[in-house]
């Protein structure tokens, strides 16, 4: 399954040329998708820094948008060495996953491709390992 998710993710990235963003379909609602990821992160002891319900925030100012939630998470032991090596990677850390509903009602889970981050910030392979966990977390979330 993991290989299938990785292959599908790379195909979608290449097909869409979304500047290093991988988007995979979720069989769950936006809220359930993020709830599932939160549960996985909690069992692994990974910090959840913020959960932003962008639809709810839009509604507070009288605007509407489809369900959209952003989750920021990470582990300072993993992220700090990356930021020491390349301070500007803090623009992309902590890690982020976006669950969103398209205009046709499909739910997607999007995240930054680690290969893209490696290239963008000229990261050494040993540092990329610190953030390479995201495809596995996404795979578990969507299963």
Steps between C-alpha positions, in 0.01 A plus 500: 500500500780743591666453162164557331444825693852621421462416131159666484637804682792537259269459200263765632789734576649456153161525335394816683840670535381652825838627618571201719151451641369144511121465509332166558127422508350423839203268543406694814356845570742786563438485876531122516817506291667744740359316803658179373837668451482659846435158656800351317727787603389471862582127511848580368560784748528760223411855604192662354566874491178624340185390326346776294144462374517749215132460412402591857732802495348617171151467645599724792544786253194420292673309221443147377737238374505121476625301800874560538722417797874547546695298755845608618704233676851382561774402736754763611768228518447437128431855381762696692801347320337593168450861610856521633634376165267722297310763702258584218349151511312636801266644236391140433534363853330378702364246256159576357219294356196654337167319468264675260185442305500575128216668313366158398490378861813282492726517805876529456797482734794716392853539633846615393702237315818428699700476176384850413601630845838327464561677171350834607721524808801296377465258789737211563347151482552438872291808580223413257445179698368722781198604292463196274234358734216691336414250219469222758276713721282590202478135394379402847251787503344406168484124567 
